[in-house]
């Protein structure tokens, strides 16, 4: 597991209710893990803050799984 994935997992776990740290990276962040729409904005802001990037809204909105977020951030911070 790379550090981007580990950091994202920590952010998602902190925002959710009872999300296990070892959740499946292909689980739908919002539907399967229960991150509600209000938390989606918090997730966006926390990711931008932690990684010191500005996520393009369109690309962020297309991210449904941890793997999608890892790929987006890898592209932006590399």
N, C-alpha and C positions, 0 to 999 in steps of 0.2 A: 504494500500500500504506500502510495507516495504522500508527501507532506501536504499537498493540496487536498487530497482526498481526506486525510486525517483531520485537517483543519475544518473542512466543510462538514464532515460528520459531527464534529464537536459543536459547530454552530447550529446545525439542524437539531441535534439532540437537546441542546439548551433551549431551543424555541418550542419544541414539541412536548406533548404530555406522554410520558412513559415510552418514549422511543428508545429501543435498545441501541447501544453504541455500534453493535455489529449488524445493523439492518442491511438488508439486501440492496446492493447498489443499483439494481434495476427496479426497485420499488418506486412507484409514483410518489414523489415527495408530497404532493398535496392530497391525492386521493387515498393512497395506501398508508401514509404516515400521519395523516390527519393535520397537516399544516393548513390552517384555515386562511382565507383570503387576506384577512388583516395581518396575519403572521407572514404572508408572502412578502409584504412590503418591508416588514421588519427583517426578514431573511435577506432581501435585496440590500437594505442599508447596512446590515451587519457584514455581509460579504464585501461590499464596497469598502467599508471601514477597515476590516481585518486585512484585506489584500491590497488596499490603497489603489483601487482601480475604479473606473466608472463603467458599469456594465451597460451595454446598449440595451434599451428596453425591449426591442423586438427580439433580440437573441435571448435575453433572460426569459422572456415570456414563452419561448419555444422549449426551454429546459423543463423536462418533466421528471427526470431521474438524476440521482447523484452523478452517474457517469456523464450525463449531459453537462452538468455544472462543472465537473472536473475538466472536461474537454474545452469548454468556453474559457475557464480561468487559465488553463494551460496555454491557450492561444494568446490571451491578453497579458499574462505576466512573463512569458518566455521571451 
